[in-house]
Amino acid sequence: EAGVTQFPSHSVIEKGQTVTLRCDPISGHDNLYWYRRVMGKEIKFLLHFVKESKQDESGMPNNRFLAERTGGTYSTLKVQPAELEDSGVYFCASSRQGRAEAFFGQGTRLTVV
Amino acid sequence: LAKTTQPISMDSYEGQEVNITCSHNNIATNDYITWYQQFPSQGPRFIIQGYKTKVTNEVASLFIPADRKSSTLSLPRVSLSDTAVYYCLVGNYGGSQGNLIFGKGTKLSVKP
């Protein structure tokens, strides 16, 4: 069974540019989560999809961040325009409905310069 | 969600048993206790979950006293590859509720 995959693994962009991160969850996992770790800080929850619906987006920092999960399969997280403080590692995780074990991807390291 | 407190770091030697204790005084009735492991440059990996008493799997054991205000993750005979950060999480992670709250974790260093 393939794990959670994230693309790209690393992205370096200039302040003001747009970046789109992609997450492919494990097949059959209805739950999809986005997290991020800013340098030196704890891993923070961003949002949670159940299939294509946003269940909880309380962790999204501001309206420069837009997450989508069309069709309830893969998800994208767009940052537009990117700011320096958006630098960090963005993790995606998925889980089956009713199951607590979440499977994480390797993360996308975003560097905004 | 209940706040957790764990040691910032621990050192151990290969072959020893390592016990990492987590405090969660405000745990709610519906909350489960879950532990994740994270290696550098990787995403967290689920280790074990429990509600009360003792849970054991092929990787670790989880001891939870009757009052559930703390829990202890036990790693038998650690090896160098067990060097990682270990996170204790408390919450109701079943059903549609799923946002995991990560604390600072415990950085375990295993030495030869």
HADDOCK unambig.tbl for C-alpha pairs under 7 A between the chains (distance, minus, plus):
assign (segid A and resid 42 and name CA) (segid B and resid 102 and name CA) 6.57 0.50 0.50
assign (segid A and resid 42 and name CA) (segid B and resid 103 and name CA) 6.17 0.50 0.50
assign (segid A and resid 42 and name CA) (segid B and resid 104 and name CA) 5.73 0.50 0.50
assign (segid A and resid 43 and name CA) (segid B and resid 102 and name CA) 5.76 0.50 0.50
assign (segid A and resid 44 and name CA) (segid B and resid 101 and name CA) 6.98 0.50 0.50
assign (segid A and resid 44 and name CA) (segid B and resid 102 and name CA) 6.81 0.50 0.50
assign (segid A and resid 45 and name CA) (segid B and resid 99 and name CA) 6.28 0.50 0.50
assign (segid A and resid 45 and name CA) (segid B and resid 100 and name CA) 6.72 0.50 0.50
assign (segid A and resid 45 and name CA) (segid B and resid 101 and name CA) 6.87 0.50 0.50
assign (segid A and resid 48 and name CA) (segid B and resid 99 and name CA) 6.77 0.50 0.50
assign (segid A and resid 91 and name CA) (segid B and resid 43 and name CA) 6.64 0.50 0.50
assign (segid A and resid 97 and name CA) (segid B and resid 95 and name CA) 5.77 0.50 0.50
assign (segid A and resid 97 and name CA) (segid B and resid 96 and name CA) 6.66 0.50 0.50
assign (segid A and resid 98 and name CA) (segid B and resid 94 and name CA) 4.70 0.50 0.50
assign (segid A and resid 98 and name CA) (segid B and resid 95 and name CA) 3.88 0.50 0.50
assign (segid A and resid 98 and name CA) (segid B and resid 96 and name CA) 6.75 0.50 0.50
assign (segid A and resid 99 and name CA) (segid B and resid 94 and name CA) 5.49 0.50 0.50
assign (segid A and resid 99 and name CA) (segid B and resid 95 and name CA) 6.78 0.50 0.50
assign (segid A and resid 100 and name CA) (segid B and resid 93 and name CA) 4.99 0.50 0.50
assign (segid A and resid 100 and name CA) (segid B and resid 94 and name CA) 5.34 0.50 0.50
assign (segid A and resid 101 and name CA) (segid B and resid 46 and name CA) 6.15 0.50 0.50
assign (segid A and resid 102 and name CA) (segid B and resid 46 and name CA) 6.76 0.50 0.50
assign (segid A and resid 103 and name CA) (segid B and resid 45 and name CA) 6.61 0.50 0.50
assign (segid A and resid 104 and name CA) (segid B and resid 43 and name CA) 5.22 0.50 0.50
assign (segid A and resid 104 and name CA) (segid B and resid 44 and name CA) 6.01 0.50 0.50
assign (segid A and resid 104 and name CA) (segid B and resid 45 and name CA) 6.63 0.50 0.50
assign (segid A and resid 105 and name CA) (segid B and resid 43 and name CA) 5.55 0.50 0.50
assign (segid A and resid 106 and name CA) (segid B and resid 42 and name CA) 4.76 0.50 0.50
assign (segid A and resid 106 and name CA) (segid B and resid 43 and name CA) 4.87 0.50 0.50
assign (segid A and resid 107 and name CA) (segid B and resid 42 and name CA) 6.73 0.50 0.50
assign (segid A and resid 107 and name CA) (segid B and resid 43 and name CA) 6.16 0.50 0.50
